Every structure is written in C-alpha cells, then in structure tokens.
Amino acid sequence: MKKIVLAVMFLTAMVTLSQAEMKCAAGKCGAAMQKGMKKSPMQGKKMMKMFQSVPQEKAILLQEGKAKAFCPECGMTLPMFFKTNHAAHVNGKVKQYCSIHCMVEDMQKGSKLEDIQVVDTKSLKFIDAKKASYVVGSSKKGTMTTTSKYAFANKADAEAFAKANGGKVTDFNGALEASKADFATDSQMIAEKQAMMAKKGEMMYGKMCQKTDKKFASTAEAKAFIVSNKLCKGLNGKQLQAVGLYLKNR
C-alpha cells in the first residue's frame, strides 16, 4: 500500500508543472521555479522546493536546439529535475535526459549511447557516470520512478547521503540494473497518466490553441514549438505538458 501511495504522489508531481515551465522554455527558469514550487498540487499548501530542482543558472544544458530545456523522451523540464539528469552522445549528438529511467527508455529503443554522464548531486556538475557512486532507494523523491537514484562523484558523499536519507550505495551498473528492473512497472504507470493527460490536452488544444498540421517526434519538440510560436494562449505548465503529449501522440 505504501508503494502505491508513493507511486501516485510521484506521478501527480511529475505531471503537475506550474507556469514556471513556460518561462523555463523562454530562459527564465530561476525566478519562475521559485514562485511555482511553493504550493503542493494536491493540497495547495506551502511545501519545500522539489529536491531535484535547481535554478536555471545552476543547470547545465548540454544538448542544443529549441527543445534543449526539455527531456527528449518524456518532455519534462530539465532544470526542474536537474539532480537526476543524465546525458550521452547518440548518433553524434548530445541527448540530455531528466532521469536514468528516460535514458533506459532510449536504450530500449535501440539507441547506442556513448560517453554517458550524470549530474553529481553535490557539485551539480556532469561527471562520468561509469565512475560515479549511486544511492538507490533513498527517501528523496525519484524522477520518473518510485525508487530514487542519485549519483555522486565521491563515494564518501554517496555514503553520507545514504546515511542521512537511506538507500543503498552502488555503482553505475547497479543503478542501471535497478532502473531496468523498475522499468516495466514505472513505464506502465507513466503511460496511463500520460494517456489521461493527452485526452485533456486534446480538449485544451481545441479551445485555447491555433491549429497546426505539424507532426512531432517527441513531446519536447511539440512543447518547444508551442512556446516559440505562441500557439496557445493562457496555458500553464501542466496544460503545456498535456497539449504537448496530445500533439505528439495524435
């Protein structure tokens, strides 16, 4: 029962994005996040900023293009989940993922990832993932999973984090195997939630957006197009994600 409750809370948080996301796409993440993270999407009460989040000025975006602020797999805003960001070279270009889950998803599609990097939770710098120490299953909320996975450049930092927050210290391969073990369950929950959001996105698109026949290869691409072309009026972050999901999957 506890795991189910945690899963529901995670998925709610995953898709409940504030207007900070719209501003993030325009390069104004920092102030927007500070304002947008003050209230719980479920209770409307003040809460601490998500552990994964950092101001835009502290987030390093390695990928390029109009959609560089969004995860290429799920469309989530990268600075808002920066402490779990991974990156890799894929077909000569850099891809930056919000989580190890989304990186594994790309692997499952057959993509060959090279030079895999991960954000060091302590320094907020990208490091060689294969040399990192990971803490799997801490009390800190995970990204795209109910079993969190945070990386550290120094094993001593990982051990201190695990001592304070619980979890098991392992290496990259251990974290990767844990993510693969969680992948089917996490993916099913995410897919169900995204399907519901896409239906709402279709209604919002019909009422609040200019029409386009453009096809999109990813939610990130759709969201970047919406923002850069001012396709919709009055969308907040959650609505932007919903419309992006609809346009990508229609």
C-alpha positions as CSV (number, residue, x, y, z in Angstrom):
1,M,0.0,0.0,0.0
2,K,2.8,2.4,0.9
3,K,4.4,1.8,-2.5
4,I,1.1,2.5,-4.3
5,V,0.7,5.8,-2.4
6,L,4.2,6.9,-3.2
7,A,3.7,6.0,-6.8
8,V,0.5,8.1,-7.0
9,M,2.3,11.0,-5.3
10,F,5.2,10.7,-7.7
11,L,3.1,10.7,-10.8
12,T,1.0,13.6,-9.6
13,A,4.1,15.6,-9.0
14,M,5.6,14.5,-12.3
15,V,2.8,15.9,-14.4
16,T,1.7,18.9,-12.3
17,L,4.0,21.6,-13.6
18,S,3.5,25.3,-12.9
19,Q,3.8,28.3,-15.2
20,A,7.5,28.0,-14.4
21,E,7.8,25.5,-17.2
22,M,6.6,28.0,-19.8
23,K,9.1,30.6,-18.6
24,C,11.8,28.0,-18.4
25,A,11.4,27.4,-22.2
26,A,12.0,31.1,-22.7
27,G,15.1,31.1,-20.5
28,K,13.5,32.3,-17.2
29,C,13.5,29.2,-15.1
30,G,15.1,30.5,-12.0
31,A,12.6,33.1,-10.7
32,A,9.7,31.1,-12.2
33,M,10.6,28.0,-10.3
34,Q,11.0,29.8,-7.0
35,K,7.4,31.0,-7.4
36,G,6.0,27.9,-8.9
37,M,7.2,25.4,-6.4
38,K,5.7,26.9,-3.3
39,K,2.4,25.0,-3.2
40,S,1.5,21.4,-3.4
41,P,-0.5,20.5,-6.5
42,M,-2.7,18.2,-4.3
43,Q,-3.3,20.3,-1.2
44,G,-2.4,23.9,-2.3
45,K,-0.3,24.3,0.9
46,K,3.2,25.6,1.1
47,M,5.9,23.0,0.5
48,M,9.6,22.8,0.0
49,K,11.0,23.0,-3.4
50,M,11.5,19.6,-5.1
51,F,14.8,18.1,-4.2
52,Q,15.7,17.5,-7.8
53,S,15.2,21.1,-8.8
54,V,17.8,23.8,-9.3
55,P,17.5,27.4,-10.6
56,Q,18.2,27.7,-14.3
57,E,21.5,29.5,-13.8
58,K,22.8,26.4,-12.0
59,A,21.5,23.9,-14.6
60,I,23.9,22.9,-17.3
61,L,22.2,22.2,-20.6
62,L,24.4,20.1,-22.9
63,Q,22.0,19.4,-25.7
64,E,21.2,22.0,-28.4
65,G,18.1,23.2,-30.2
66,K,14.9,24.9,-29.4
67,A,13.8,21.9,-27.2
68,K,17.1,21.8,-25.2
69,A,15.3,22.6,-21.9
70,F,13.2,19.5,-22.2
71,C,13.9,15.8,-21.8
72,P,13.8,14.2,-25.3
73,E,12.0,11.1,-24.0
74,C,9.2,12.5,-21.8
75,G,9.3,16.2,-22.3
76,M,9.9,17.1,-18.7
77,T,11.8,20.4,-18.0
78,L,15.4,19.5,-17.3
79,P,16.3,22.2,-14.6
80,M,13.3,21.1,-12.6
81,F,14.7,17.6,-12.3
82,F,18.4,18.5,-12.8
83,K,19.9,16.5,-9.9
84,T,18.8,13.3,-11.7
85,N,19.8,14.4,-15.2
86,H,21.9,12.1,-17.4
87,A,23.4,12.8,-20.8
88,A,25.0,10.8,-23.6
89,H,26.2,11.1,-27.2
90,V,23.7,9.4,-29.5
91,N,24.5,9.3,-33.2
92,G,26.9,12.2,-32.9
93,K,24.6,14.5,-30.9
94,V,24.2,15.0,-27.2
95,K,20.9,14.0,-25.6
96,Q,20.1,15.1,-22.0
97,Y,17.6,13.1,-20.0
98,C,15.6,14.1,-16.9
99,S,16.4,10.7,-15.3
100,I,18.1,7.3,-15.7
101,H,14.6,6.0,-16.5
102,C,14.4,8.0,-19.6
103,M,17.9,7.1,-20.6
104,V,17.0,3.4,-20.3
105,E,13.9,4.1,-22.4
106,D,16.1,5.4,-25.1
107,M,18.3,2.3,-24.8
108,Q,15.3,0.1,-25.1
109,K,14.5,1.8,-28.4
110,G,17.9,0.6,-29.7
111,S,19.8,3.8,-29.4
112,K,23.6,3.4,-28.8
113,L,24.7,5.7,-26.0
114,E,28.3,6.7,-25.7
115,D,30.1,8.9,-23.1
116,I,27.3,8.6,-20.5
117,Q,27.4,11.4,-17.9
118,V,25.3,12.1,-14.8
119,V,24.9,15.1,-12.6
120,D,26.8,14.9,-9.3
121,T,24.2,15.6,-6.7
122,K,26.6,17.6,-4.6
123,S,28.5,19.8,-7.1
124,L,25.8,19.9,-9.7
125,K,28.4,19.2,-12.4
126,F,28.3,16.5,-15.0
127,I,30.6,13.6,-14.3
128,D,31.5,10.2,-15.9
129,A,28.5,8.0,-15.0
130,K,30.6,4.9,-15.0
131,K,32.9,6.3,-12.3
132,A,30.1,7.7,-10.2
133,S,28.7,6.2,-7.0
134,Y,24.9,6.0,-6.9
135,V,22.4,5.9,-4.0
136,V,19.4,3.8,-4.9
137,G,16.2,3.8,-2.9
138,S,16.7,6.9,-0.6
139,S,13.9,8.8,0.9
140,K,14.4,11.6,-1.6
141,K,11.8,11.5,-4.3
142,G,12.9,9.9,-7.6
143,T,12.3,11.2,-11.1
144,M,10.1,9.0,-13.4
145,T,10.3,6.2,-10.8
146,T,9.2,5.4,-7.2
147,T,12.8,4.2,-6.4
148,S,15.1,7.2,-6.4
149,K,18.6,7.1,-7.9
150,Y,21.1,9.9,-7.2
151,A,24.7,10.0,-8.3
152,F,27.9,11.3,-6.6
153,A,31.4,11.9,-7.8
154,N,32.9,10.8,-4.5
155,K,31.8,7.6,-2.8
156,A,32.2,9.3,0.6
157,D,29.5,11.8,-0.4
158,A,27.2,8.9,-1.5
159,E,27.7,7.1,1.8
160,A,26.9,10.3,3.7
161,F,23.8,10.8,1.6
162,A,22.7,7.2,2.2
163,K,23.3,7.5,5.9
164,A,21.2,10.7,6.1
165,N,18.4,9.6,3.7
166,G,18.6,5.8,3.4
167,G,19.2,3.8,0.3
168,K,22.0,1.5,-1.0
169,V,25.3,2.7,-2.3
170,T,26.2,1.1,-5.7
171,D,27.9,1.9,-8.9
172,F,26.6,2.8,-12.3
173,N,25.9,-0.8,-13.3
174,G,24.0,-1.3,-10.1
175,A,21.8,1.8,-10.7
176,L,21.3,0.8,-14.3
177,E,20.1,-2.7,-13.4
178,A,17.8,-1.2,-10.7
179,S,16.3,1.1,-13.3
180,K,15.8,-1.7,-15.7
181,A,14.1,-3.8,-13.0
182,D,11.8,-0.9,-12.3
183,F,11.3,0.0,-15.9
184,A,8.2,-2.0,-16.8
185,T,6.2,-1.0,-13.7
186,D,7.2,2.6,-13.9
187,S,6.5,2.8,-17.6
188,Q,3.0,1.4,-17.2
189,M,2.1,3.9,-14.5
190,I,3.6,6.8,-16.6
191,A,1.8,5.7,-19.8
192,E,-1.6,5.5,-18.0
193,K,-1.1,9.0,-16.6
194,Q,0.2,10.4,-19.8
195,A,-2.8,8.9,-21.7
196,M,-5.2,10.8,-19.4
197,M,-3.2,14.0,-19.8
198,A,-3.3,13.7,-23.6
199,K,-7.1,13.5,-23.6
200,K,-7.2,16.7,-21.5
201,G,-4.6,18.2,-23.9
202,E,-6.9,17.5,-26.8
203,M,-9.7,19.5,-25.3
204,M,-7.3,22.3,-24.3
205,Y,-5.9,22.4,-27.9
206,G,-9.4,22.7,-29.3
207,K,-10.3,25.6,-27.1
208,M,-7.0,27.5,-26.5
209,C,-4.7,26.9,-29.4
210,Q,-4.2,27.8,-33.0
211,K,-4.3,24.7,-35.2
212,T,-1.3,23.1,-36.8
213,D,-0.8,20.1,-39.0
214,K,2.8,19.7,-38.0
215,K,3.9,16.3,-36.8
216,F,6.2,15.9,-33.8
217,A,8.7,13.2,-33.0
218,S,8.6,13.9,-29.2
219,T,6.7,15.8,-26.5
220,A,9.7,18.0,-26.1
221,E,9.6,19.1,-29.7
222,A,5.9,19.8,-29.5
223,K,6.3,21.9,-26.4
224,A,9.1,23.9,-27.9
225,F,7.0,24.5,-31.0
226,I,4.0,25.7,-28.9
227,V,6.2,28.1,-26.9
228,S,8.3,29.5,-29.7
229,N,5.3,30.0,-32.0
230,K,2.9,31.2,-29.2
231,L,0.5,28.6,-30.5
232,C,-1.7,28.6,-27.4
233,K,-3.0,31.3,-25.1
234,G,-3.1,31.1,-21.3
235,L,-1.5,27.6,-20.8
236,N,0.2,26.9,-17.5
237,G,2.9,24.3,-17.3
238,K,0.7,21.3,-16.6
239,Q,-1.5,22.3,-19.6
240,L,1.5,22.8,-21.8
241,Q,2.6,19.2,-21.0
242,A,-0.9,17.9,-21.7
243,V,-1.1,19.7,-25.1
244,G,2.4,18.6,-25.9
245,L,1.5,15.0,-25.2
246,Y,-1.6,15.3,-27.4
247,L,0.2,16.8,-30.3
248,K,3.0,14.2,-30.1
249,N,0.6,11.2,-30.0
250,R,-2.3,12.4,-32.2
